[in-house]
Amino acid sequence: MNTNGATPQLASISTNERATPSLVYRSLLRSIRDGLMVPGAKLPNERELALQLNTSRTAVRSALAMMERQGLVHRRVGSGTFLTDDAQNVFDRMDQTSATPHDGVPSFAEIVEGRLLFEPAMMHLVVNRVQEAEIAEMRRVLDEIVSAPTWEDFKESIYALHRAMFAATKNKFLVQIMSSILDDRRAVLFDGHDTDKPAPDPVKQQTHKDLKAIVDAIADRNAKRAEELVSDHLMRILATINIWQ
């Protein structure tokens, strides 16, 4: 980012539609990676970001709030929004999926896009219906995410946790949807390469942290918090699919 106070030209968004919060987040990540915004630097204000990215200030505000919860930015009252000093380290913790379209099954991007339409709101059912034994099972699966010996085991553990959340709704239709999602992801080996090799520890630790926060919100019976965290989680996933392509 320029140090003379000029507004940087951010990484562009390739879409004919107005940018969603997920696409705004994607552009900001690319801008960090490309050196257009450096750790510790002040971000353009919401109005400037919205103009550059051809979107609404609401979408920008949502993306920045998500980044703040992730610890990528911090706000100083009266001064603006700044990247954290270690913002560049986010890429070591990201599960950066390279996924292509598939014949016969939905792509990973299509699946995540669809999940975003209903899964955050589903957390209200989970919080209202979950039993203590189910929360204990979620915490057991969380431990498996960190200890997963291979990349494929890592992915299986993540989906085992999501299956447990869907099962907690006590809604057979929703459980059926998750079963279908898992079948589709397994059919393409989770879009993985060298699936018998271990996932990087920083990726496993970050994934565990994100998902543990959701489980904690469920355990606290805080539906609003769980909804917010699930939305963040899925938007970050959607933003990082094929992020460098």
NORBELNOR-V582959 format. One record per residue. N is the residue number from 0. SS is DSSP state (@ for helix, = for strand, . for the rest). NEAR is the number of other C-alpha atoms within 12 Angstrom. Layout:
n:N ss:SS near:NEAR
n:N ss:SS near:NEAR
This chain:
n:0 ss:. near:27
n:1 ss:. near:17
n:2 ss:. near:14
n:3 ss:. near:9
n:4 ss:. near:12
n:5 ss:. near:16
n:6 ss:. near:22
n:7 ss:. near:27
n:8 ss:. near:25
n:9 ss:. near:32
n:10 ss:. near:27
n:11 ss:. near:26
n:12 ss:. near:32
n:13 ss:. near:17
n:14 ss:. near:14
n:15 ss:. near:12
n:16 ss:. near:12
n:17 ss:. near:22
n:18 ss:. near:30
n:19 ss:. near:32
n:20 ss:@ near:36
n:21 ss:@ near:38
n:22 ss:@ near:38
n:23 ss:@ near:44
n:24 ss:@ near:40
n:25 ss:@ near:37
n:26 ss:@ near:38
n:27 ss:@ near:45
n:28 ss:@ near:39
n:29 ss:@ near:30
n:30 ss:@ near:29
n:31 ss:@ near:33
n:32 ss:@ near:24
n:33 ss:. near:20
n:34 ss:. near:20
n:35 ss:. near:28
n:36 ss:. near:34
n:37 ss:. near:30
n:38 ss:. near:27
n:39 ss:. near:22
n:40 ss:. near:33
n:41 ss:= near:29
n:42 ss:. near:38
n:43 ss:. near:31
n:44 ss:. near:23
n:45 ss:@ near:27
n:46 ss:@ near:19
n:47 ss:@ near:21
n:48 ss:@ near:34
n:49 ss:@ near:30
n:50 ss:@ near:22
n:51 ss:@ near:26
n:52 ss:. near:33
n:53 ss:. near:28
n:54 ss:. near:30
n:55 ss:. near:24
n:56 ss:@ near:25
n:57 ss:@ near:20
n:58 ss:@ near:26
n:59 ss:@ near:35
n:60 ss:@ near:27
n:61 ss:@ near:27
n:62 ss:@ near:37
n:63 ss:@ near:38
n:64 ss:@ near:28
n:65 ss:@ near:31
n:66 ss:@ near:33
n:67 ss:@ near:22
n:68 ss:@ near:23
n:69 ss:@ near:27
n:70 ss:. near:23
n:71 ss:. near:32
n:72 ss:= near:34
n:73 ss:= near:27
n:74 ss:= near:24
n:75 ss:= near:14
n:76 ss:. near:8
n:77 ss:. near:8
n:78 ss:. near:13
n:79 ss:= near:18
n:80 ss:= near:27
n:81 ss:= near:29
n:82 ss:= near:34
n:83 ss:. near:27
n:84 ss:. near:19
n:85 ss:. near:20
n:86 ss:@ near:30
n:87 ss:@ near:28
n:88 ss:@ near:21
n:89 ss:@ near:29
n:90 ss:@ near:22
n:91 ss:@ near:20
n:92 ss:@ near:24
n:93 ss:. near:30
n:94 ss:. near:33
n:95 ss:. near:28
n:96 ss:. near:26
n:97 ss:. near:22
n:98 ss:. near:29
n:99 ss:. near:19
n:100 ss:. near:17
n:101 ss:. near:19
n:102 ss:. near:10
n:103 ss:. near:11
n:104 ss:. near:21
n:105 ss:. near:26
n:106 ss:. near:29
n:107 ss:@ near:34
n:108 ss:@ near:32
n:109 ss:@ near:23
n:110 ss:@ near:31
n:111 ss:@ near:32
n:112 ss:@ near:26
n:113 ss:@ near:21
n:114 ss:@ near:27
n:115 ss:@ near:29
n:116 ss:@ near:17
n:117 ss:@ near:22
n:118 ss:@ near:35
n:119 ss:@ near:31
n:120 ss:@ near:23
n:121 ss:@ near:34
n:122 ss:@ near:36
n:123 ss:@ near:27
n:124 ss:@ near:28
n:125 ss:@ near:39
n:126 ss:@ near:34
n:127 ss:@ near:23
n:128 ss:@ near:24
n:129 ss:. near:32
n:130 ss:. near:23
n:131 ss:@ near:19
n:132 ss:@ near:14
n:133 ss:@ near:27
n:134 ss:@ near:30
n:135 ss:@ near:22
n:136 ss:@ near:25
n:137 ss:@ near:36
n:138 ss:@ near:31
n:139 ss:@ near:22
n:140 ss:@ near:31
n:141 ss:@ near:36
n:142 ss:@ near:24
n:143 ss:@ near:27
n:144 ss:@ near:39
n:145 ss:@ near:32
n:146 ss:@ near:24
n:147 ss:. near:29
n:148 ss:. near:21
n:149 ss:. near:24
n:150 ss:@ near:30
n:151 ss:@ near:26
n:152 ss:@ near:27
n:153 ss:@ near:36
n:154 ss:@ near:37
n:155 ss:@ near:28
n:156 ss:@ near:32
n:157 ss:@ near:34
n:158 ss:@ near:32
n:159 ss:@ near:28
n:160 ss:@ near:34
n:161 ss:@ near:41
n:162 ss:@ near:32
n:163 ss:@ near:32
n:164 ss:@ near:42
n:165 ss:@ near:36
n:166 ss:@ near:32
n:167 ss:. near:33
n:168 ss:. near:29
n:169 ss:. near:22
n:170 ss:. near:19
n:171 ss:@ near:14
n:172 ss:@ near:14
n:173 ss:@ near:26
n:174 ss:@ near:23
n:175 ss:@ near:17
n:176 ss:@ near:22
n:177 ss:@ near:30
n:178 ss:@ near:21
n:179 ss:@ near:19
n:180 ss:@ near:30
n:181 ss:@ near:29
n:182 ss:@ near:21
n:183 ss:@ near:24
n:184 ss:@ near:30
n:185 ss:@ near:23
n:186 ss:@ near:19
n:187 ss:. near:24
n:188 ss:@ near:24
n:189 ss:@ near:33
n:190 ss:@ near:28
n:191 ss:. near:28
n:192 ss:. near:18
n:193 ss:. near:13
n:194 ss:. near:21
n:195 ss:. near:16
n:196 ss:. near:16
n:197 ss:. near:23
n:198 ss:. near:31
n:199 ss:. near:24
n:200 ss:@ near:23
n:201 ss:@ near:20
n:202 ss:@ near:28
n:203 ss:@ near:33
n:204 ss:@ near:25
n:205 ss:@ near:27
n:206 ss:@ near:37
n:207 ss:@ near:35
n:208 ss:@ near:23
n:209 ss:@ near:32
n:210 ss:@ near:35
n:211 ss:@ near:33
n:212 ss:@ near:28
n:213 ss:@ near:38
n:214 ss:@ near:39
n:215 ss:@ near:24
n:216 ss:@ near:27
n:217 ss:@ near:39
n:218 ss:@ near:30
n:219 ss:. near:20
n:220 ss:. near:24
n:221 ss:. near:23
n:222 ss:@ near:28
n:223 ss:@ near:23
n:224 ss:@ near:25
n:225 ss:@ near:34
n:226 ss:@ near:30
n:227 ss:@ near:29
n:228 ss:@ near:34
n:229 ss:@ near:36
n:230 ss:@ near:36
n:231 ss:@ near:34
n:232 ss:@ near:38
n:233 ss:@ near:35
n:234 ss:@ near:34
n:235 ss:@ near:39
n:236 ss:@ near:33
n:237 ss:@ near:35
n:238 ss:@ near:37
n:239 ss:@ near:33
n:240 ss:. near:30
n:241 ss:. near:21
n:242 ss:. near:30
n:243 ss:. near:20
n:244 ss:. near:15
